[in-house]
Amino acid sequence: MTDTELTPVEVAREFNVHPSTVRRWEAAGILKPTRRLPGSKHRRYSRAAVNALKATLEQGAVAHAVA
């Protein structure tokens, strides 16, 4: 894993939410993983995607979807 890839737990910590919330965001198409590790369900999210979601949330554009 590189510094630009985050696990669901790391993303959850940044947003102060439970990791299952991150999975719900993925299911809703709000946050997409950059990759899944072969042969497993492990996901990785790019730093750029996380930062973009933060910026969107700050603008209130998807607040209804993540509430």
CORCORVEN-V308227 format. One record per residue. RES is the residue in one letter. PHI is phi as a letter, one per 20 degrees, with the letter a starting at -180 (* if undefined). PSI is psi in radians with two decimals (none if undefined). Layout:
RES_PHI_PSI ; RES_PHI_PSI
This chain:
M_*_2.47 ; T_d_3.02 ; D_f_-0.34 ; T_e_0.02 ; E_d_2.33 ; L_c_2.57 ; T_e_2.88 ; P_g_-0.64 ; V_f_-0.73 ; E_f_-0.71 ; V_f_-0.79 ; A_g_-0.72 ; R_f_-0.68 ; E_f_-0.58 ; F_e_-0.04 ; N_l_0.84 ; V_c_2.98 ; H_f_2.58 ; P_g_-0.52 ; S_f_-0.47 ; T_f_-0.70 ; V_f_-0.71 ; R_f_-0.65 ; R_f_-0.69 ; W_f_-0.71 ; E_f_-0.81 ; A_f_-0.56 ; A_e_-0.09 ; G_n_0.23 ; I_f_-0.65 ; L_c_2.12 ; K_d_2.40 ; P_f_2.56 ; T_f_-0.46 ; R_a_2.81 ; R_d_2.43 ; L_f_2.39 ; P_g_2.35 ; G_m_0.22 ; S_b_3.08 ; K_e_0.15 ; H_f_2.26 ; R_d_2.73 ; R_c_2.41 ; Y_d_2.46 ; S_f_2.60 ; R_g_-0.68 ; A_f_-0.73 ; A_f_-0.69 ; V_f_-0.78 ; N_f_-0.65 ; A_f_-0.71 ; L_f_-0.70 ; K_g_-0.80 ; A_f_-0.71 ; T_f_-0.74 ; L_f_-0.65 ; E_f_-0.53 ; Q_e_-0.21 ; G_m_0.24 ; A_f_-0.58 ; V_c_0.42 ; A_g_-0.63 ; H_f_-0.53 ; A_f_-0.46 ; V_d_-0.07 ; A_f_none
